[in-house]
Amino acid sequence: MHILIVEDDELVGDGLKAGLEALGQTSDWVRSARAADIAMGFARFDVVILDLGLPDEDGMTLLKRWRDKGVDQPILVLTARDAVPERIAGLESGADDYLTKPFDLGELVARLHSLIRRAEGRSTNLVQHGPLTLDPVRLEVRMHDEPVPLSRRELAVLQALLQNPGQILAPGQLQDSVYGWSEGVESNAIAVHVHNLRRKLGDDLIETVRGLGYRLNRVAK
């Protein structure tokens, strides 16, 4: 799961990023509405955590502007504004969920998984592709009902491919999903992760589309 955090408070933003990544999620953190606009044009995020008290534009205005432009990513509003009218306004402006500060990190992550599950039209957290099953909450993978240990990076690559069935994902797109905007990533890092996934889950799971990237085969064997 690749998460955009829009939060101007240093303590909250830093804590969120560290906490999410400790739970196996990839996140990028920006501190203003302008930076959030740039981020949304630069990369595809699975879900957005949006604070309303931003320094350059009210988060509610940013939310409504994004929805008016057709931004369809699930957005969770995270704010200290806990009055019922504020929550109603946030939901009516396009928020998919609303969580007030202070908050529990475990509840936040559960809500994020719920948003993604609903956006993908799944009734459970489990993602299935033939005999392959991924539990994105427990970060567990099973093939033919047998557990397969994967590294956090391998899990992130697999999850990105499973969330985009039939689509070709360029190495740069996968790199964003796995590393965010981290610097110093080896140019062949994604190829290495794909190689490891094929070794652990079967050579016919992931197809290389020459010159374009990778995609899941229609049916994992």
Secondary structure, DSSP 8 states (H G I E B T S, - for coil): -EEEEE---HHHHHHHHHHHHHTT-EEEEE-SHHHHHHHHHH---SEEEE-S--SSS-HHHHHHHHHHTT--S-EEEEES---HHHHHHHHHTT-SEEEESS--HHHHHHHHHHHHHHHTT-SSS-EEETTEEEETTTTEEEETTEE----HHHHHHHHHHHTSTT--B-HHHHHHHHHTT-S---TTHHHHHHHHHHHHH-TTSEEEETTTEEEE-SS--
